[in-house]
Amino acid sequence: LVFALYWALADRTTLRKVLLVIASLIFYMAWNPAPVVLLIWLTVVDWAVGKWLRRTEHPAARKAILALSLVNNLGLLFLFKYADWITQSVVDAAASFDVHLVYQPLGLLLPVGLSFIVFQGMSYTIDVYRRDLRTRESWLDVAVFMTFFPHVVAGPIVRASDFLPQVDEKPTLDDARGARALVRIASGMFKKLVIADFLAANIVDRVFADPGNYTGFEVTTAVFAYTLQIYYDFSAYSDIAIGTAALFGFVLKENFDKPYLSPNLFEFWRRWHMSLGSWLRDYLYIPL
């Protein structure tokens, strides 16, 4: 339905963007409706920070504005990733003194793919701060970038400088690109449903649940099977995301490059989850 509506609106730029945002939010809420509030909040704050940076020339002020975005993004990431563990530790400590506390786990509100959303939002504000990317006046542009449903849950991590210029262009899709996109989606489905899920259900989950009941050879086999399971599981989602995005005229960068064929560990990390590795290199390692 979204595919048909999108291409019916191919010549209507604003309506096309509105459709993508609405479809993406509905897709996101299908897992759990509550966290969509956080997704919208992150989008609004990063959009506002970008506009604020455009209007500010003083170096110290620009750093302070950027810091606001980083604190907001990383603060929410830390809160929802680790607050339950910290709170549970406090509850356990209180129980040792016969003080019984009750709390509601924040994990129930944990947005799916929060790490990916945070890294993407930071790529926008950091690039605007560096003047490598022009500020977007329209919240809709930033919202399409932040919420685009093919990659919002599990990547690949998309950079604003790569994605936003594609938002401005009229989308195109010929038979060859459409066929490649469908093959890519089918490949991802095969990796996930046939290989990864088979390994999980028939080897990994059984042995990991009670390794004492299995021989050393069986445990070793399960460990190697798990390395294949996580690769085929994760790379499958990347394939599906890249193929789905292509059906809407967007090009997403590759996320895996046959990492288990790497000759050494350093090469392996360059070829595993490449969108994260390059993000950490350009936004963390090189600046430090």
C-alpha positions in Angstrom: 0.0 0.0 0.0 2.8 2.5 1.0 4.7 1.5 -2.2 1.7 2.2 -4.4 0.9 5.5 -2.7 4.5 6.6 -2.7 4.9 6.2 -6.5 1.5 7.8 -7.1 2.9 10.8 -5.3 6.3 10.7 -7.0 5.9 14.2 -8.4 4.5 15.7 -5.2 7.5 16.2 -3.0 5.8 17.4 0.2 3.1 14.8 0.1 5.7 12.1 -0.6 7.6 13.1 2.5 4.4 13.2 4.6 3.5 9.7 3.5 6.9 8.3 4.4 6.9 9.9 7.9 3.3 8.7 8.6 4.1 5.2 7.3 7.3 5.0 9.2 5.7 6.1 12.5 2.9 3.5 12.0 5.5 0.9 11.3 7.5 1.9 14.4 4.4 1.8 16.6 3.5 -1.7 15.5 6.1 -3.0 17.9 5.1 -0.8 20.9 3.3 2.5 20.5 4.7 4.4 23.5 8.3 4.8 22.3 7.3 6.7 19.3 7.1 9.8 21.5 10.8 9.6 22.1 11.5 9.1 18.4 9.5 12.3 17.6 11.3 14.1 20.5 14.7 13.2 19.2 13.7 14.4 15.7 12.3 17.7 16.9 15.4 18.5 19.1 17.9 17.7 16.4 16.0 19.7 13.9 15.8 22.7 16.2 19.5 22.4 17.1 20.3 22.4 13.4 18.3 25.6 12.9 19.9 27.2 16.0 23.4 26.4 14.7 22.7 28.1 11.4 21.8 31.3 13.2 24.8 31.3 15.5 28.4 32.2 14.5 30.1 32.5 17.9 32.3 29.4 18.3 31.6 28.9 22.0 27.9 29.2 21.5 28.0 26.8 18.6 29.8 24.2 20.8 27.2 24.7 23.6 24.4 24.2 21.1 26.0 21.0 19.7 26.5 19.8 23.3 22.8 20.2 23.9 22.1 17.8 21.0 24.8 15.3 22.2 23.5 15.3 25.8 19.9 14.9 24.7 20.8 12.0 22.3 23.3 10.2 24.5 21.4 10.9 27.7 18.3 9.2 26.4 20.3 6.3 25.1 22.0 5.9 28.5 18.7 6.3 30.4 16.8 3.6 28.5 19.7 1.2 28.1 21.0 1.3 31.7 18.4 2.8 33.9 16.7 -0.6 34.6 20.0 -2.1 35.6 20.9 0.8 37.9 17.4 0.9 39.4 17.3 -2.9 40.0 20.7 -2.6 41.8 19.2 0.1 44.0 16.1 -2.1 44.7 18.3 -5.1 45.5 20.5 -3.1 47.8 17.4 -1.7 49.6 16.0 -5.2 50.0 19.1 -6.2 51.9 18.0 -3.6 54.5 14.4 -4.9 54.5 13.3 -1.9 52.5 11.1 -3.0 49.6 10.8 -0.7 46.7 8.6 -1.1 43.6 9.5 0.4 40.2 8.2 0.2 36.7 11.0 -1.1 34.3 11.8 1.5 31.6 12.6 -1.4 29.3 8.9 -1.5 28.5 9.3 1.9 26.8 12.7 1.2 25.2 12.5 2.3 21.6 13.5 -0.4 19.1 16.7 0.6 17.4 17.4 3.5 19.8 21.2 3.3 19.2 20.7 3.6 15.4 18.3 6.5 15.8 20.7 8.4 18.2 23.7 7.9 15.9 21.7 9.1 12.9 20.5 12.2 14.7 24.0 13.0 15.9 25.3 12.7 12.3 22.9 15.5 11.3 23.8 17.9 14.1 27.5 17.3 13.9 27.6 17.7 10.2 25.6 20.9 10.4 28.0 22.1 13.2 31.0 21.3 11.0 29.3 23.1 8.1 29.5 20.0 6.0 25.7 19.9 5.6 23.2 22.7 5.2 20.5 23.1 7.8 17.1 21.8 7.0 14.4 24.4 7.6 11.6 21.9 7.3 11.1 19.4 10.2 9.7 17.1 7.6 13.1 16.6 6.0 14.7 15.6 9.2 11.8 13.4 10.2 12.0 11.4 6.9 15.7 10.9 7.6 15.3 9.9 11.2 12.2 7.7 10.9 12.6 6.1 7.4 11.1 2.6 8.2 13.4 0.3 6.2 16.5 1.1 8.4 15.0 2.6 11.6 14.9 -0.7 13.6 18.3 -2.3 13.0 20.3 -0.2 10.5 22.4 0.2 8.5 23.2 3.5 10.2 22.4 6.2 7.6 24.2 9.5 7.6 22.3 12.7 6.9 24.9 13.8 4.3 24.1 10.6 2.3 20.4 10.4 2.8 19.0 14.0 2.8 20.2 14.9 -0.8 18.2 11.8 -2.0 15.1 13.2 -0.2 15.2 16.3 -2.4 15.4 14.4 -5.7 12.5 13.0 -7.6 12.7 9.2 -7.0 13.2 6.8 -9.9 12.8 3.0 -10.2 13.4 1.0 -13.3 12.8 -2.7 -13.9 16.4 -3.6 -13.3 16.7 -1.8 -10.0 13.3 -3.1 -8.9 14.4 -6.7 -9.7 17.7 -6.3 -7.8 15.8 -4.9 -4.8 13.4 -7.8 -4.7 16.2 -10.3 -5.0 18.0 -8.5 -2.2 14.9 -8.7 0.0 14.5 -12.4 -0.8 18.1 -13.1 0.0 17.7 -11.4 3.4 14.5 -13.4 4.1 16.4 -16.6 3.2 19.3 -15.7 5.5 17.0 -15.0 8.4 14.2 -17.6 8.1 16.1 -20.5 6.6 19.6 -20.2 8.0 19.7 -18.1 11.1 16.4 -19.3 12.6 17.2 -22.9 11.8 20.6 -22.7 13.5 19.0 -21.0 16.5 16.1 -23.4 16.9 17.9 -26.7 16.3 21.4 -26.1 17.7 22.2 -22.8 19.4 19.2 -22.4 21.7 19.1 -26.0 22.8 22.8 -26.2 23.7 23.1 -22.8 25.3 20.1 -23.4 27.5 21.8 -26.4 29.2 25.4 -26.9 28.0 26.1 -29.5 30.7 23.9 -32.0 28.9 26.0 -31.9 25.8 29.5 -33.1 24.8 32.4 -30.8 24.3 32.1 -31.3 20.5 28.4 -30.4 20.6 29.1 -27.3 22.7 31.9 -26.2 20.3 29.6 -26.8 17.3 26.9 -24.6 19.0 29.4 -21.8 19.6 30.4 -21.8 15.9 26.8 -22.1 14.9 26.1 -19.0 17.0 28.7 -17.0 15.1 26.9 -17.9 11.9 23.5 -17.2 13.4 24.3 -13.7 14.5 25.9 -12.9 11.1 23.0 -14.2 9.0 20.5 -12.7 11.4 22.0 -9.2 11.3 23.1 -9.2 7.7 19.7 -10.4 6.7 18.0 -7.4 8.1 20.5 -5.1 6.4 19.7 -6.9 3.1 16.0 -6.4 3.6 16.5 -2.8 4.6 18.7 -2.0 1.6 16.3 -3.8 -0.8 13.2 -2.1 0.7 14.8 1.3 0.5 15.7 0.7 -3.1 12.1 0.1 -3.9 11.4 3.7 -2.8 14.3 5.1 -4.8 16.8 5.4 -2.0 20.4 4.0 -1.9 21.7 2.8 1.5 25.3 1.8 2.0 26.4 -1.7 2.5 26.7 -3.0 6.1 28.6 -6.3 5.7 31.4 -7.4 3.3 31.9 -11.1 3.9 33.5 -10.5 7.3 34.2 -14.2 8.1 36.5 -14.4 5.0 38.8 -11.7 6.5 42.4 -12.7 6.8 42.8 -11.1 10.3 40.8 -9.5 13.1 41.4 -5.9 12.1 40.1 -6.6 8.6 37.1 -8.4 10.2 36.0 -5.3 12.1 36.3 -3.2 9.0 34.0 -5.6 7.2 31.5 -6.2 10.0 28.7 -3.7 10.6 30.5 -1.2 8.4 28.1 1.6 8.9 28.8 1.6 12.6 32.6 1.2 12.2 32.8 4.2 9.8 30.5 6.3 12.0 32.7 5.7 15.0 35.8 6.5 12.9 34.5 9.8 11.5 32.5 11.1 14.5 34.5 9.7 17.5 38.0 8.3 16.7 39.3 11.0 14.4 37.9 13.9 16.4 39.5 12.5 19.6 
